[in-house]
C-alpha cells in the first residue's frame, strides 16, 4: 500500500512539471498557421437603400435647387439675387444751412424796449434742400421726418460790445410734443458763441409753412442789454446748421429714384458641357419653363421693374439668342413697358410679388430644349414711375428692394435616351487574388415607383481602358422598369415596379478581373412611354426607388488568411 | 496579428469564455465521505467528523489552499476540435479546422460552467447523527446552448436551406450568466437505521444576471430577395448596472460599476438541496440527491427586452447623408452601425419592446442517483448517474468510482466517467488529515487538467477544513451509513 501511495504522489508531481510544456504550445497563437479550409454557400442580403429621385439630382448637380412647385411636383431652379442700395444711400439728407444778420436798425425799427433791454423777434423759414440728387423729375417733397439722430449747430456773432442773448425755437421740430428751443447769452466782453444740440428722437414736420413741404420754420429772438446809453451800431450774425441726419422714417413724395440697375448671369449647370452627361443623343422636352422675378419691397413707394437685356447661350447650336429672339410683346422690357411693383403699406413691413416670364410673354419654352448653359439679364427698378406728386408715401430706415431672378425648369415633360457615364477607380487585384469564392451571384432588385426606366452596364477596364469584362451580359437588360402614367403625367398605379437582375460570376471571371483598374458606369434613362414626342410625365418629391442588393456566394476557403 | 486576434476571439467565444461554468459536476466528490463538501452534492451524507469548519474566512487554513471550485463542460467539442496541429509541413503549426468543428457539434452544444468560492463552511454532527450545516458562498454560473442548426447557418451557410424551403430552427439557443451570494442552512438526520435524509435551504442574493428566454427562434431566407427573416418569440433579460436602455439607446457604464452589482442584495431567491441515502445491506447502499432546485427573482437594474413576431433583415442600409460640408453623399450611416450602436441596431431590427421589469430565473438543477458496493474493508466501488436540467436541455453523465480510505488519515479515489459525450474522463480525489486539518483536492477528469486542449470537462475542487472529533479507526469507504 505504501508503494501505491508513493507511486500516486510521484505521478502527481511528475504531471505538474511535464504537462504544462505539452499543452502550452496548443495555446501559442504565434503558431497559428492562418491556413483555413472551409466551404459554405450563403445567400445573404448585403444592403438596401431608399433613394429619392430628388436626392440623386442634388448629388449630380449641387447647384440645382429642387423645390416643390405650385402644382406639387418638382422643379429645378437656377437663380441669382439682386438688391437695391440701402435707403440711406439712396435718399440722403444732406446738411442744411441757414444764416441771418440782424442790424441795430432792424432791432430799433421792429424791436421792443423793455427797461434797458431791446428785444427783436423774427420768424424765418429754413428751406430743406434735397436730397436725392438722382431725382430727375423734380425734388422730393418731404412731409415729415422721424430722426434716429441728427445735429443742430447754431452760432451767434455780435459786434455790439454789449451783453446780449439769442433764443432759437423750432416749433415743427418736436420731441414728446415739445418744440426744440435753445438760447445763448453773451457778456459784453464776448463777441461769439455757439451751441450744438442732438436731434435724437425728434420728429420734423415740414408741412407747417404755406408751401406744405420741405420747409422748417424757426423763431429767432435777439435781446440787447443797452443799459442807460444808446447802443452803438453793430450786427448779430446768426448761423443755423442741421446735419448728420439719420432718419427712422420719412413721409412725402420722393420722386423718381433708381432702386437698382444690375445685370447678372444665371448658369444652367445641367446643360453645361459635362463629360458625364450625354445630351447629344438624347431628346427631351420640359414643359412650362419660366423665368421669375420674385421681389420683396419694403419701400412704401410705387415702383416699377423692367428688363433692359436678356440673352441666352444655346449649347446645342453654339449661338446666343438676344432679347429680341426670346421675348414676346407682353414682356416687361424697358421703361416704356415696365411691370409695376407692389409696395409696403405699413412701415416695417415688406410687400412680396412676382413678375413672370413664361410662354405667354417669351419663347422660353423654345430656349430650354436648346440646352442654354447660361441666361444673362440686365434689370432696372425705379420709384414713382408716374411722377404723381399727389401720391404721398413713406420710406423707413430699412427700406430695400430685394429680388431673386430665377429660371425654373419643372420636372414635367419627357426624356429619351439620356446617358450618364462615370468612371470609378478600382484596384481589386489584391482582393480577387485571395477571394475564397468558387461562384458568386449578385442580386440586384429595384422597386421603382417613378415613370423613369433605365438600363445600365458596368465595364471592367485595365489601365489603358481596354474592356476586360462587363457585369451585365445583355446590354438591353432593364435594371429599372418605368411605372406608367396617365394623360396628366401622373402614375396610373402606385404599386412599384419590381425589376430583379442577377449577375452570375464564375471563379474564372472573378480572377480575370484582377487586372481591372477602372469601372466604367453607363446608365441610360428614358421616361415612361418614351420615344421622341412621348408621353409627358411629372416627377414628384416622393418618387424614388428601393434598391436591394443580395449576394449568393459559394465560399471555397482553402488559403492562408494570415496575411503573412 | 489581426488574424490571430480574431481566431483567439473566435475560440474564446466558443470555449474559453465559459471559464466560470456549470451546475455542480462533482461526480468523484460524491463518494468522498471524509470531505464534508461532498454534502454539497448529497445533503443526506452524514460527515464522519463531529465538527468541521472551512472557507476563506478561516484564518490561514482557509486559504491553504483557498476553498474554491470550478467546472467547465462542453458536450460537443474541445479546443483541438477548433485549433489543432496540422500535418506535414504544418505539424508544428496550429490550424483552424472549421469542418471538424462542424462535424463534432452535437444537435445542441451545451457549454456550462461554474466558479464557486466558499467563504464559510460549518458542519456540526450530534451524537445521534443529526447534522447541521451552514455555508456562505459566492457562485458564478454560465451556460449557453448552441443548436447545431446555428453552426450550420454560420459555417455551412443558408443557401441549401433556402433552396429547400427550410428554415434554421435555433429555438434551443440560450444564454445565461448569473452571479449570486448563497447562504445555506442544512439539516441531515438518520431518521431510521440505515436511512438518512437531508435538506438544505439556500437563501440567494443575485448579483447580476444576463439571460435569454427563447420560446421559438427560426431563421429563414427568402429565395427571391435573400432577406433573412427571424420568427422569434424571445426575451433577453438583464439585471446589472453595467448597461442600460433608456428608450433611445444603450448606455454603458464603466466596468467598475460591477462593484455595485457585487454588493447587491435586492435580488432575492430561494433554492433547496434534498437527498436520501439507504443502506440496503452491509455492502450495498443507494442514494438519491437533488441540488439547486430554486430560483432568483431579479429586481435591481432589471430590464426585459421582448420580441415576438417576424423580423426581416434586408442588409445594411445605405443612403444619402449630409457630409461635413452639408452636401449629400451616398454611403453608410457609420454612426448607426458602429460597435457602440450595434445593440441599438439589434433592438431596431427586432423591434424589441424593452421595459424595466422584474423577472425570474431558475437555477440549473441536478439529480444524482448513486449506489456503492463495499468489496473490501478499505475498498469500495461506486456508481453515479447525474442529470442536469437547464433551459430546455437535459445533460447526463455516468460515473464509476473506486474509493479507498486507505489509512485513518488518507483516502484516495479514482473514477471513470461518461460525461459530455466522451468516455475519456478519468477522475481522482485525495483527502488527507493532518491533526485537525483536512486537505482535499478532487477532479472528474485528470486528463482534462493536464491536456485542457483535449478536454470537454475541466473541473477541480479543493479546500482545507479544520476537523474536530474525527473517527478513530479507518472506516469502510463509501458505505455511507
Interface residues (C-beta under 8 A of the other chain):
Chain A: X1 X4 X5 X8 X15 X19 X22 X23 X25 X26 X27 X28 X29 X30 X31 X32 X33 X34 X35 X36 X37 X38 X39 X40 X41 X42 X43 X44 X45 X46 X47 X48 X49 X50 X51 X52 X55 X58 X59 X62 X443 X445 X500 X548 X549 X550 X551 X552 X554 X555 X561 X562 X563
Chain B: X2 X3 X4 X7 X8 X79 X80 X83 X84 X85 X86 X90 X92 X93 X94 X95 X96 X97 X98 X99 X155 X156 X157 X158 X159 X160 X162 X221 X223 X224 X225 X226 X227 X228 X313 X314 X315 X316 X317 X318 X319 X320 X327 X328 X329 X330 X406 X410 X412 X430 X446 X449 X450 X451 X452 X453
